[in-house]
């Protein structure tokens, strides 16, 4: 069986850490596009789309965000499995008609998330699991027809609509990325940043690695969708 072809929409402004993390977790042929540089796939000839995190807000009126939102909407319309992480989760929700807004606070650090029902994306994970979070925006209204698949006291942490999945947390993060992102949060005071960094331990990272299973779950789901598509001449 041929390897999956994944379009990775990298929304990070300095994409090196994001590139490393997602390429490590995605066992597939990955074609990367830098959204902030205006790059987008020229077609939908992929088996799935993955949208990364970003320090931007999806509701900012910027050309690259508008273009990314439109591509995501069309990819979903073509029936491509899509996975969004953090900013990507919010972009997919907004592209499908949901609403994203500022939280008025910051969730950051290793925290617990609770599953909300069963979904193949979270197969193998316990009812409550540890993740690394860093966001001050949230999906405050799900797209019509979507259902919540993960949550915690800060709000929605995952949704599913048809072949589209989003998670607010960062299953791809390694400890190096968690530290770099935390230390770069100018909007947080030093005391809070020090508390978060102190929590970036081997023990917490080991717990959070459990959530990495969702990448394999997504790839398995995308493979099943691909295999169910009618064969074409290009196949």
ZICORWO-V255421 format. One record per residue. N is the residue number from 0. SS is DSSP state (H for helix, E for strand, L for the rest). Layout:
n:N ss:SS
n:N ss:SS
//
This chain:
n:0 ss:L
n:1 ss:L
n:2 ss:L
n:3 ss:L
n:4 ss:E
n:5 ss:E
n:6 ss:E
n:7 ss:E
n:8 ss:E
n:9 ss:E
n:10 ss:L
n:11 ss:L
n:12 ss:L
n:13 ss:L
n:14 ss:L
n:15 ss:H
n:16 ss:H
n:17 ss:H
n:18 ss:H
n:19 ss:H
n:20 ss:H
n:21 ss:H
n:22 ss:H
n:23 ss:H
n:24 ss:H
n:25 ss:L
n:26 ss:L
n:27 ss:L
n:28 ss:E
n:29 ss:E
n:30 ss:E
n:31 ss:E
n:32 ss:E
n:33 ss:E
n:34 ss:H
n:35 ss:H
n:36 ss:H
n:37 ss:L
n:38 ss:L
n:39 ss:L
n:40 ss:L
n:41 ss:L
n:42 ss:L
n:43 ss:L
n:44 ss:L
n:45 ss:L
n:46 ss:L
n:47 ss:E
n:48 ss:E
n:49 ss:E
n:50 ss:E
n:51 ss:L
n:52 ss:L
n:53 ss:L
n:54 ss:L
n:55 ss:L
n:56 ss:L
n:57 ss:L
n:58 ss:L
n:59 ss:L
n:60 ss:L
n:61 ss:L
n:62 ss:H
n:63 ss:H
n:64 ss:H
n:65 ss:H
n:66 ss:H
n:67 ss:H
n:68 ss:H
n:69 ss:H
n:70 ss:H
n:71 ss:H
n:72 ss:H
n:73 ss:H
n:74 ss:H
n:75 ss:H
n:76 ss:H
n:77 ss:L
n:78 ss:L
n:79 ss:L
n:80 ss:E
n:81 ss:E
n:82 ss:E
n:83 ss:E
n:84 ss:E
n:85 ss:L
n:86 ss:H
n:87 ss:H
n:88 ss:H
n:89 ss:H
n:90 ss:H
n:91 ss:H
n:92 ss:H
n:93 ss:H
n:94 ss:H
n:95 ss:L
n:96 ss:L
n:97 ss:L
n:98 ss:E
n:99 ss:E
n:100 ss:E
n:101 ss:E
n:102 ss:E
n:103 ss:E
n:104 ss:E
n:105 ss:E
n:106 ss:E
n:107 ss:E
n:108 ss:E
n:109 ss:E
n:110 ss:E
n:111 ss:E
n:112 ss:E
n:113 ss:E
n:114 ss:E
n:115 ss:L
n:116 ss:L
n:117 ss:L
n:118 ss:L
n:119 ss:H
n:120 ss:H
n:121 ss:H
n:122 ss:L
n:123 ss:L
n:124 ss:L
n:125 ss:L
n:126 ss:L
n:127 ss:E
n:128 ss:E
n:129 ss:E
n:130 ss:E
n:131 ss:E
n:132 ss:E
n:133 ss:E
n:134 ss:E
n:135 ss:E
n:136 ss:E
n:137 ss:E
n:138 ss:E
n:139 ss:E
n:140 ss:E
n:141 ss:L
n:142 ss:L
n:143 ss:L
n:144 ss:L
n:145 ss:L
n:146 ss:E
n:147 ss:E
n:148 ss:E
n:149 ss:E
n:150 ss:E
n:151 ss:E
n:152 ss:L
n:153 ss:L
n:154 ss:E
n:155 ss:E
n:156 ss:E
n:157 ss:E
n:158 ss:E
n:159 ss:E
n:160 ss:E
n:161 ss:L
n:162 ss:L
n:163 ss:E
n:164 ss:E
n:165 ss:E
n:166 ss:E
n:167 ss:L
n:168 ss:L
n:169 ss:L
n:170 ss:L
n:171 ss:L
n:172 ss:L
n:173 ss:L
n:174 ss:H
n:175 ss:H
n:176 ss:H
n:177 ss:H
n:178 ss:H
n:179 ss:H
n:180 ss:H
n:181 ss:H
n:182 ss:H
n:183 ss:L
n:184 ss:L
n:185 ss:L
n:186 ss:L
n:187 ss:L
n:188 ss:L
n:189 ss:H
n:190 ss:H
n:191 ss:H
n:192 ss:H
n:193 ss:H
n:194 ss:H
n:195 ss:H
n:196 ss:H
n:197 ss:H
n:198 ss:L
n:199 ss:L
n:200 ss:L
n:201 ss:H
n:202 ss:H
n:203 ss:H
n:204 ss:H
n:205 ss:H
n:206 ss:H
n:207 ss:H
n:208 ss:H
n:209 ss:H
n:210 ss:H
n:211 ss:H
n:212 ss:H
n:213 ss:H
n:214 ss:H
n:215 ss:H
n:216 ss:H
n:217 ss:H
n:218 ss:H
n:219 ss:H
n:220 ss:H
n:221 ss:H
n:222 ss:H
n:223 ss:H
n:224 ss:H
n:225 ss:H
n:226 ss:H
n:227 ss:H
n:228 ss:L
n:229 ss:L
n:230 ss:L
n:231 ss:L
n:232 ss:L
n:233 ss:L
n:234 ss:L
//
